[in-house]
Amino acid sequence: MIGILGGTFNPIHYGHLRLALSVFEQLQLTRVHLVLSARPPHRDEPQVSIEQRWQMLCMALADEPALLADDSEIQRQGSSYMVDTLAHLRQKTGQSLALILGSDALNGLLTWHQWPRLFDWCHVVVVKRPQQPLNLKPQLSAYLTPKKAPSPHILAQHAAGFYHELEMSPQPFAISASMIRALLHNQRNPRYLLPDAVLAWIYSHGLYT
């Protein structure tokens, strides 16, 4: 089974990387694809280019074989809808997929393009904070409850269609891309929040200032 973690990665940081690696280990995945959202339909266009975000993503993953930079949405024209990406990757890899979401992203699922069809192509794995309930919206809770897999072994036995909850272990720092952009904009040093190679590349290209 392959993990799928999507995002604008604007910029990629240790919160993304630790999340991907933790799920990789807990679910014993083949690998995790970090899919760059090239043209995200639910947010403003990132202030740095697709090519720049792709370069940073590749740098961050260069020395970790468990994590793969995936350009599926760069290669496809139009808005970057995850349901289309999952269909493409399922057909391309021939493996079952696990879409990795944080608790906030899960609650926003109702706004996603053709969101129920996600379960045609993948399992959904939500990574939640320890001892904190998800507080799902009623419509989403009603839809997910019959699909809930109490054990990750259920995911391995089926190609798609289930929902599973994981707790992050260990818990990462509360890092966000917006925090890093704000630090850079205010000429403060965001070192140790993202890989040094990525930060050096940001400085050399004058991004986020």
Secondary structure, DSSP 8 states (H G I E B T S, - for coil): -EEEEEE--TT--HHHHHHHHHHHHHTT-SEEEEEE-SS-TTS---SS-HHHHHHHHHHHHTT-TTEEEE-HHHHS-S---HHHHHHHHHHHH-S-EEEEEEHHHHHTGGGSTTGGGHHHH-EEEEEE-TT------HHHHHHHGGGB-SSHHHHHHSSS--EEEEE-SS------HHHHHHHHHTT---TTSS-HHHHHHHHHHTTT-
